[in-house]
């Protein structure tokens, strides 16, 4: 602010100087001169002239100066009769009366010239001369009481000195005040980086800056909180996924050792052990695939190959595959389509993963008597709406808000430890890859409904 005040003061001074020269200067061949230069030149021209015994003599330098500046001159004797002229315009007379000569000296700009008059004082006979300047120069005389002005001068100097002193004191006070404010801002920025910031009152000249600092601190604190929560969740997920990987590996190792220790096992026992090993291998493979897929989607490296398919047929086949899975063969799963067969452009492999993740999630995290219904419909614009609804235990609001967060496994992981905590996050990313979204509605004790909306601008009825 001190710099701004100094710049303003300098600009004011420069403007005042500029206005002064603009109003009180004229251009002449040697450069800019103050407006009193013509009068000075007129007075000094007498040094190049001699008038004695009625004879006028002009030095060549004087005539050269007249030519150089584009001026004209006219000499008059005591009676006002012209005795010599040089470059005088045609409109000026050769004789003047005393009053006309007096008027000529006070006359303003006329006929393209401003005329100044002077008298040769070193001659015995009076001789006047007029010089015409091609400049529009105003002639005004200021009269004042000299004695009072001389008495006023010390007072004026004192007033000016006092004003300057007051101004300096104000500038110093303002400088200290500004330094304190800037110090508070600097300290605030430093404290934000040290996470020791205290909010500033958002008022005064720097209110917007204080508001920005307060907002920055809130945003950074929020980012720190999210980072800490994410880091905590990541550590928990790593611990969980490590445990989940060890869980299927332990029986695989154990039963493999049993098979390796003896060759006398019955076929039924071998088949039973092999089935357990295969089941746990599939579980391990599923966990690894979830981990791989979520990072492919997150990094944008997941191949996306949309093609036109019959959506009703495909979804029906996906649900049938789930029903035929021995794990869910006794579960109540239904599928219904509210639309005729329709061809839409999707990536079948990816969208199947999203749909099956949602259906299996509903089956795994609810009791065995829970009914899961899948309903296919369209919206007003022809987009696909796929509802996966269950009448299970439902979710509270806090769980609904975090369902699609990576690594989140809900509040019932002790009852249903299966899964990587990535299934719903993967489904959400896949649907987003198709330009759609997943919404969830749930009530405790009533059930949960997931709705997949995929826009299909090129959807058309299938033959």
C-alpha positions as MATLAB code, in Angstrom:
seq = 'XXXXXXXXXXXXXXXXXXXXXXXXXXXXXXXXXXXXXXXXXXXXXXXXXXXXXXXXXXXXXXXXXXXXXXXXXXXXXXXXXXXXXXXXXXXXXXXXXXXXXXXXXXXXXXXXXXXXXXXXXXXXXXXXXXXXXXXXXXXXXXXXXXXXXXXXXXXXXXXXXXXXXXXXXXXXXXXXXXXXXXXXXXXXXXXXXXXXXXXXXXXXXXXXXXXXXXXXXXXXXXXXXXXXXXXXXXXXXXXXXXXXXXXXXXXXXXXXXXXXXXXXXXXXXXXXXXXXXXXXXXXXXXXXXXXXXXXXXXXXXXXXXXXXXXXXXXXXXXXXXXXXXXXXXXXXXXXXXXXXXXXXXXXXXXXXXXXXXXXXXXXXXXXXXXXXXXXXXXXXXXXXXXXXXXXXXXXXXXXXXXXXXXXXXXXXXXXXXXXXXXXXXXXXXXXXXXXXXXXXXXXXXXXXXXXXXXXXXXXXXXX';
ca = [
       0.000    0.000    0.000;
       2.921    2.327    0.718;
       4.210    1.559   -2.763;
       0.772    2.316   -4.170;
       0.633    5.604   -2.271;
       4.097    6.546   -3.508;
       3.199    5.681   -7.084;
       0.002    7.730   -6.781;
       1.983   10.691   -5.436;
       4.528   10.448   -8.259;
       1.759   10.169  -10.843;
       0.088   13.239   -9.342;
       3.317   15.232   -9.460;
       4.013   14.122  -13.031;
       0.451   15.015  -14.027;
       0.754   18.461  -12.433;
       4.063   19.089  -14.230;
       2.551   17.868  -17.474;
      -0.494   20.122  -17.109;
       1.773   23.075  -16.281;
       3.844   22.589  -19.412;
       0.721   21.876  -21.442;
      -0.836   25.190  -20.375;
       2.244   27.391  -20.007;
       4.592   26.240  -22.760;
       4.850   26.676  -26.507;
       6.898   24.874  -29.158;
       9.685   26.886  -30.737;
      12.478   25.812  -33.096;
      14.886   25.002  -30.272;
      12.318   23.015  -28.306;
       9.633   23.694  -25.694;
       9.694   27.067  -23.926;
       7.461   28.675  -21.365;
       4.753   31.004  -22.668;
       6.620   34.114  -21.454;
       9.440   33.403  -23.933;
       7.982   35.754  -26.651;
       7.975   38.674  -24.194;
      11.533   37.852  -23.139;
      12.641   37.563  -26.769;
      10.995   40.910  -27.569;
      12.757   42.627  -24.676;
      16.138   41.089  -25.590;
      15.856   42.043  -29.284;
      16.930   45.567  -28.359;
      20.449   44.243  -27.839;
      20.707   43.712  -31.607;
      19.402   47.178  -32.581;
      20.671   50.793  -32.514;
      18.555   53.916  -33.035;
      20.486   57.149  -33.123;
      19.743   60.501  -34.802;
      16.787   58.979  -36.589;
      18.902   56.183  -38.031;
      17.972   52.554  -37.262;
      20.564   49.801  -37.402;
      19.803   46.061  -36.912;
      22.469   43.435  -36.573;
      22.251   40.482  -38.949;
      21.933   38.028  -36.046;
      18.647   39.657  -35.110;
      17.238   39.214  -38.607;
      18.499   35.642  -38.678;
      16.660   34.933  -35.462;
      13.475   36.354  -36.940;
      13.867   34.058  -39.936;
      14.684   31.103  -37.734;
      11.583   31.511  -35.575;
       9.254   32.667  -38.385;
       8.616   36.111  -36.820;
       8.009   39.551  -38.205;
       9.037   42.981  -36.790;
       7.941   46.602  -37.243;
       9.798   49.712  -35.933;
       7.890   52.955  -35.207;
       9.139   56.466  -34.405;
       7.727   58.786  -31.728;
       4.757   59.709  -33.926;
       3.908   56.067  -34.545;
       5.109   56.129  -38.156;
       6.734   53.009  -39.470;
      10.444   53.448  -40.164;
      11.296   49.768  -40.837;
       9.570   46.400  -41.105;
      10.673   42.867  -41.809;
       8.265   40.150  -43.025;
       5.311   42.201  -41.763;
       1.913   40.742  -42.864;
      -0.219   42.892  -45.162;
      -2.996   43.374  -42.634;
      -0.982   45.583  -40.249;
      -0.946   49.463  -40.776;
       2.122   51.645  -41.326;
       1.096   54.219  -38.720;
      -0.403   53.901  -35.233;
      -1.845   56.392  -32.827;
      -0.706   56.301  -29.202;
      -3.843   54.483  -28.137;
      -3.569   51.992  -30.997;
       0.034   51.273  -30.128;
      -0.958   50.736  -26.475;
      -3.791   48.445  -27.505;
      -1.451   46.497  -29.785;
       0.725   45.572  -26.821;
      -2.238   44.127  -24.886;
      -4.104   42.561  -27.776;
      -4.595   38.763  -27.841;
      -4.045   36.381  -30.720;
      -5.352   37.805  -34.011;
      -4.758   37.151  -37.723;
      -2.470   34.253  -36.877;
      -0.122   36.231  -34.598;
       0.259   37.473  -31.032;
       2.082   40.833  -30.995;
       4.479   41.997  -28.261;
       5.750   45.627  -28.042;
       8.911   47.100  -26.556;
      10.801   50.438  -26.570;
      14.460   51.178  -27.242;
      15.631   52.868  -24.026;
      19.230   53.564  -24.855;
      18.499   56.026  -27.650;
      17.962   59.766  -27.327;
      14.877   59.555  -29.411;
      12.002   57.267  -28.529;
      11.561   54.290  -30.807;
       9.109   51.432  -30.401;
       8.982   48.103  -32.137;
       6.433   45.278  -32.354;
       7.237   41.624  -33.002;
       4.599   39.154  -34.184;
       4.720   35.539  -32.934;
       2.708   32.758  -34.611;
       1.494   31.402  -31.249;
      -1.843   31.758  -29.501;
      -0.639   33.311  -26.222;
      -2.950   34.782  -23.624;
      -1.931   38.071  -21.968;
      -3.132   38.535  -18.440;
      -1.566   40.554  -15.634;
      -1.975   39.629  -11.981;
      -2.009   42.451   -9.423;
      -1.476   41.806   -5.736;
      -0.582   43.604   -2.496;
       3.177   43.217   -2.376;
       3.604   44.092    1.302;
       1.015   41.588    2.395;
       2.400   38.858    0.185;
       5.878   39.435    1.608;
       4.472   39.177    5.147;
       2.501   36.099    4.144;
       5.477   34.255    2.696;
       6.930   33.003    6.047;
       3.448   31.906    7.129;
       2.936   30.077    3.830;
       6.293   28.378    4.186;
       5.377   27.345    7.720;
       2.010   25.995    6.603;
       3.619   24.056    3.783;
       6.275   22.662    6.134;
       3.638   21.692    8.701;
       1.505   20.043    5.997;
       4.497   18.083    4.780;
       5.323   17.039    8.345;
       1.743   15.887    8.963;
       1.799   14.030    5.665;
       5.025   12.277    6.623;
       3.583   11.304   10.026;
       0.457    9.946    8.332;
       2.559    7.990    5.858;
       4.673    6.530    8.692;
       1.610    5.589   10.755;
      -0.031    4.070    7.713;
       3.178    2.229    6.894;
       3.349    0.694   10.387;
      -0.341   -0.236   10.216;
       0.098   -1.775    6.792;
       3.176   -3.674    7.955;
       1.171   -5.211   10.777;
      -1.572   -6.289    8.376;
       0.918   -7.743    5.929;
       2.700   -9.469    8.793;
      -0.605  -11.042    9.859;
      -1.179  -12.274    6.304;
       2.375  -13.628    6.045;
       2.079  -15.335    9.430;
      -1.282  -16.790    8.395;
       0.185  -18.287    5.219;
       3.095  -19.725    7.217;
       0.748  -21.164    9.854;
      -1.400  -22.789    7.161;
       1.623  -24.716    5.947;
       2.421  -25.672    9.579;
      -1.246  -26.616   10.220;
      -1.333  -24.066   13.081;
      -3.576  -21.458   11.444;
      -6.154  -19.520   13.428;
      -9.039  -18.006   11.422;
      -8.878  -14.221   10.889;
     -11.848  -11.885   11.123;
     -13.106  -11.229    7.606;
     -13.513   -7.450    7.787;
     -11.663   -4.275    6.864;
      -9.610   -3.460    3.803;
      -8.087   -6.955    3.697;
     -11.349   -8.795    4.371;
     -11.299  -10.612    1.025;
      -7.724  -11.774    1.616;
      -8.606  -12.979    5.126;
     -11.647  -14.779    3.692;
      -9.459  -16.464    1.071;
      -6.963  -17.549    3.754;
      -9.751  -18.932    5.942;
     -11.195  -20.849    2.986;
      -7.745  -22.157    2.059;
      -7.254  -23.401    5.617;
     -10.670  -25.116    5.609;
      -9.957  -26.754    2.258;
      -6.528  -27.937    3.387;
      -7.933  -29.286    6.660;
     -10.650  -31.088    4.723;
      -8.084  -32.489    2.289;
      -5.927  -33.635    5.225;
      -8.956  -35.305    6.780;
      -9.858  -37.080    3.528;
      -6.239  -38.130    3.046;
      -6.051  -39.508    6.586;
      -9.358  -41.328    6.170;
      -8.224  -42.725    2.817;
      -4.903  -43.792    4.275;
      -6.644  -45.455    7.217;
      -9.057  -47.172    4.853;
      -6.171  -48.244    2.609;
      -4.292  -49.773    5.542;
      -7.428  -51.558    6.715;
      -8.071  -52.792    3.193;
      -4.512  -54.082    2.822;
      -4.892  -55.929    6.119;
      -8.272  -57.307    5.000;
      -7.143  -58.320    1.505;
      -4.051  -59.969    3.005;
      -6.280  -61.905    5.377;
      -8.687  -62.753    2.556;
      -5.868  -64.077    0.412;
      -4.481  -66.165    3.279;
      -7.922  -67.640    4.005;
      -8.272  -69.592    0.723;
      -4.551  -70.318    0.522;
      -4.499  -72.109    3.875;
      -6.934  -74.907    2.869;
      -5.312  -75.105   -0.563;
      -1.960  -75.720    1.090;
      -3.397  -78.067    3.711;
      -5.347  -80.298    1.368;
      -2.521  -80.291   -1.149;
      -0.182  -81.548    1.595;
      -2.694  -84.276    2.499;
      -2.843  -85.397   -1.113;
       0.952  -85.334   -1.360;
       1.513  -87.338    1.845;
      -0.421  -90.427    0.808;
      -1.303  -92.227   -2.396;
      -3.946  -94.419   -0.736;
      -6.700  -91.816   -0.610;
     -10.080  -92.886   -1.917;
     -11.399  -91.296   -5.062;
     -14.249  -89.671   -3.161;
     -11.828  -88.119   -0.701;
      -9.555  -86.928   -3.504;
     -12.551  -85.465   -5.317;
     -13.682  -83.709   -2.138;
     -10.223  -82.298   -1.463;
      -9.872  -81.205   -5.090;
     -13.244  -79.445   -4.954;
     -12.201  -77.528   -1.845;
      -8.893  -76.572   -3.444;
     -10.626  -75.423   -6.658;
     -13.172  -73.377   -4.731;
     -10.469  -71.549   -2.810;
      -8.374  -71.028   -5.928;
     -11.385  -69.449   -7.610;
     -11.881  -67.234   -4.579;
      -8.235  -66.148   -4.677;
      -8.424  -65.532   -8.409;
     -11.548  -63.413   -7.906;
      -9.809  -61.269   -5.310;
      -6.807  -60.736   -7.556;
      -9.015  -59.934  -10.550;
     -10.940  -57.358   -8.515;
      -7.709  -55.692   -7.503;
      -6.413  -55.684  -11.079;
      -9.668  -54.408  -12.584;
     -10.151  -51.526  -10.179;
      -6.707  -50.148  -10.927;
      -7.203  -50.620  -14.677;
     -10.400  -48.598  -14.484;
      -8.854  -45.986  -12.238;
      -5.811  -45.482  -14.476;
      -7.807  -45.489  -17.732;
      -5.987  -48.567  -19.105;
      -9.091  -50.754  -19.153;
      -9.949  -51.710  -22.755;
     -13.476  -50.580  -23.655;
     -15.065  -52.391  -26.605;
     -18.719  -51.408  -27.032;
     -20.872  -53.254  -29.540;
     -24.567  -53.639  -30.292;
     -26.216  -56.435  -28.332;
     -29.731  -57.538  -27.465;
     -29.890  -56.143  -23.970;
     -32.826  -58.226  -22.642;
     -31.282  -61.487  -23.813;
     -27.867  -60.641  -22.389;
     -29.119  -59.600  -18.938;
     -31.366  -62.666  -18.766;
     -28.379  -64.910  -19.507;
     -26.325  -63.168  -16.805;
     -29.040  -63.773  -14.201;
     -29.437  -67.407  -15.275;
     -25.689  -67.922  -14.823;
     -25.977  -66.627  -11.251;
     -28.997  -68.850  -10.551;
     -27.103  -71.878  -11.893;
     -24.154  -71.197   -9.603;
     -24.247  -73.889   -6.883;
     -23.613  -71.211   -4.283;
     -26.913  -69.486   -5.103;
     -29.013  -72.338   -6.535;
     -31.468  -72.232   -3.620;
     -31.868  -68.454   -3.609;
     -34.946  -66.557   -4.827;
     -33.832  -64.544   -7.882;
     -36.256  -63.233  -10.537;
     -35.846  -61.301  -13.774;
     -38.484  -59.291  -15.637;
     -38.254  -57.045  -18.692;
     -40.795  -54.250  -19.217;
     -39.606  -53.542  -22.773;
     -39.447  -55.487  -26.033;
     -36.111  -56.794  -27.137;
     -33.843  -53.825  -27.919;
     -30.365  -53.516  -29.417;
     -28.063  -51.151  -27.537;
     -24.349  -50.391  -27.711;
     -22.475  -51.554  -24.596;
     -19.362  -53.463  -23.612;
     -20.993  -56.791  -22.654;
     -18.080  -58.136  -20.610;
     -17.719  -55.005  -18.500;
     -21.427  -54.339  -17.971;
     -21.933  -57.992  -17.029;
     -19.308  -57.541  -14.324;
     -21.167  -54.492  -12.950;
     -24.586  -56.201  -12.938;
     -23.365  -59.477  -11.422;
     -21.436  -57.561   -8.742;
     -24.635  -55.811   -7.646;
     -26.768  -58.979   -7.711;
     -24.186  -61.093   -5.852;
     -23.679  -58.269   -3.341;
     -27.415  -58.400   -2.564;
     -27.240  -62.178   -2.142;
     -24.102  -62.297    0.005;
     -25.027  -59.582    2.487;
     -28.586  -60.695    3.207;
     -30.159  -63.787    4.715;
     -30.897  -66.908    2.639;
     -34.632  -66.161    2.421;
     -34.053  -62.705    0.859;
     -35.745  -62.208   -2.508;
     -33.723  -60.444   -5.230;
     -35.611  -59.111   -8.267;
     -34.043  -57.666  -11.413;
     -36.229  -55.382  -13.561;
     -35.298  -53.998  -17.000;
     -36.973  -50.835  -18.304;
     -36.231  -47.646  -20.270;
     -36.462  -43.959  -19.438;
     -38.180  -41.246  -21.517;
     -35.110  -40.742  -23.714;
     -34.683  -44.440  -24.468;
     -31.893  -45.056  -21.970;
     -31.651  -48.361  -20.115;
     -32.853  -48.572  -16.504;
     -31.897  -51.745  -14.662;
     -33.196  -52.175  -11.108;
     -31.700  -54.705   -8.647;
     -34.001  -54.791   -5.629;
     -33.994  -56.929   -2.483;
     -36.138  -57.126    0.642;
     -33.212  -57.656    2.934;
     -31.944  -55.839    6.000;
     -31.321  -52.499    4.263;
     -28.645  -49.860    4.824;
     -28.447  -46.795    7.013;
     -27.592  -43.351    5.589;
     -23.915  -43.488    6.540;
     -23.472  -46.801    4.702;
     -25.312  -45.487    1.619;
     -22.980  -42.487    1.419;
     -19.870  -44.703    1.374;
     -21.074  -47.705   -0.639;
     -19.129  -46.841   -3.783;
     -15.898  -45.900   -2.016;
     -12.968  -48.110   -2.863;
     -12.043  -50.601   -0.076;
     -15.315  -49.979    1.817;
     -16.802  -53.275    2.987;
     -19.790  -52.140    5.014;
     -20.600  -52.832    8.649;
     -21.322  -56.551    8.409;
     -17.923  -57.858    7.323;
     -17.754  -60.185   10.345;
     -20.860  -62.010    9.145;
     -19.899  -61.948    5.447;
     -16.130  -61.602    5.133;
     -16.121  -62.570    1.422;
     -15.112  -60.004   -1.131;
     -12.426  -57.413   -1.584;
     -14.400  -54.276   -0.841;
     -13.987  -53.304   -4.494;
     -17.109  -54.828   -6.069;
     -19.420  -51.821   -5.839;
     -16.628  -49.383   -6.679;
     -15.876  -51.441   -9.795;
     -19.560  -51.489  -10.787;
     -19.789  -47.722  -10.366;
     -16.670  -47.148  -12.507;
     -17.910  -49.478  -15.258;
     -21.292  -47.774  -15.485;
     -19.564  -44.372  -15.524;
     -17.394  -45.654  -18.385;
     -20.656  -46.216  -20.307;
     -21.705  -42.631  -19.577;
     -24.224  -43.705  -16.950;
     -24.580  -43.756  -13.179;
     -25.751  -45.942  -10.297;
     -28.157  -44.716   -7.630;
     -29.149  -46.447   -4.427;
     -32.226  -46.270   -2.208;
     -32.451  -48.216    1.030;
     -34.351  -48.406    4.319;
     -33.395  -50.458    7.337;
     -35.592  -53.536    7.666;
     -37.248  -52.971    4.268;
     -34.548  -53.521    1.670;
     -32.276  -51.934   -0.892;
     -32.622  -50.972   -4.551;
     -29.767  -50.227   -6.951;
     -30.692  -48.575  -10.253;
     -28.273  -48.604  -13.183;
     -28.972  -45.909  -15.768;
     -27.137  -46.197  -19.081;
     -27.992  -43.662  -21.812;
     -28.491  -45.338  -25.195;
     -28.973  -42.728  -27.884;
     -28.703  -45.304  -30.668;
     -31.030  -47.855  -29.113;
     -33.378  -49.604  -31.561;
     -35.867  -52.423  -31.502;
     -34.355  -55.816  -32.328;
     -35.886  -58.096  -34.935;
];
